[in-house]
Amino acid sequence: MALHQQVYAPNVVIIVNNNGGQIFSMLPTPMAERERFYCMPHALNFKHAAAMFGLDYVAPNCWDDLFTTVTACWQGEAKTTLIELIVNETEGAETLNQLVKQVTAYDFSL
């Protein structure tokens, strides 16, 4: 995040926070081993991490709020905004896949 302190254009970092480890559900790992070795619940958010590096922080509650926030960030000043999507533990991989689909379908010509 330190590299995002000095940017020359609007910059957005999106974090999908599912409370740790479920990203491995996207890989062919056995459920028992996945939960035992990869899932590490932490009950943390990234608000203080963003503040520590002087980044703006937003935690939208829905897809519409996310879209509005990203649009405002891209049209704003040269700074980094950390956007944290807080989802339940089982929705992390699905949310990440939806996010990729949304980004690839988005018209970035402002």
N, C-alpha and C positions, 0 to 999 in steps of 0.2 A: 504494500500500500504506500510505502514511502515514495515510490516512483510516480505515484499519482498526485503528489503534492504540487508539482510544477508542470502544468500542462498548458498547451498553447491553443487549445480548442476545447469545446465542451466534451466531457468525458463521462461515460456512465459505466459503472461496475455493478453487475447484478449477481447477488448471492442467493441461492436457493437453500434455505436453512430448514432441514427436516429433523433437526436435533441429533444428527450424527450417524453416519454409516450406511444409510439405505441406498446410497449411490451404487453400492455393490450388488444391489438387486438387479441391476442392468447387466450384470455378468453372469455366466453360467456357474454359479456357486450353490452348493447344497444349502438349504434353508438352515439346518442345524448349525453348520459351520459358520454360515454368514452371521447369524445372531451371536454366536459365541466369540468369533474372532474379529469381526469387522464393525459391528454396531457398538458405538460408544456414546450413549446419550450424554449430553452436556448441559442442557437447559440454559444456554447462553444465547445472546444476540450480538450483533456486530455494531451496535450504536456507539459503545465506548471505543471500540477499535477505530471507527471512522473519526471520532473526535480526537483520538490520540494523534492522528495524522492530519488533522485539520480538514477533513473531507466532510461535505454535506451528507446527511443521512436521511433516508425516507424508507418507511416500511408500509407500502400500500396494502390494502385489505382485499382488493379484487383486481381482476384483469383490466377493467376500465380505469381504475386509479393508477395502475401500472402504466398503461398506455399514455394517460394524461401526464404523468410524472416524466416519463422518458421523452415525450414530445417537448415539454417545457425545458428539460435539461438540454436537449439538442439545440434549442433555440435561444438558450441563455448565454451567460458569460463563460469564459474559459476557466473552468474549474471541474473538479471531479465530484460526482454525486454517487454515493454507494447506496444502492437500492437492495433492500433485503426482503425477499419473499419468504415469510414464515409459514410453513405448511406442516401438516401432521406427519408423523414418522413414516407412514406408508405412501405418502403422495409425492415424495421428493423426485423420484425418477420420472413419474408421470408429468409433474410440473415442469421439469427440465425439458422433456420431450415437447410439451406444449409450447414452451418458451422458444425453443429452436424453430418450431413450425411458424410461430407468430413472427419471429425476426426474419425468417427467410421469405415470408409473404409480404413483409412491410415495404412500402414505397418510401425510400430514404431521400427522395428529391424534395427538399424543403423549399 
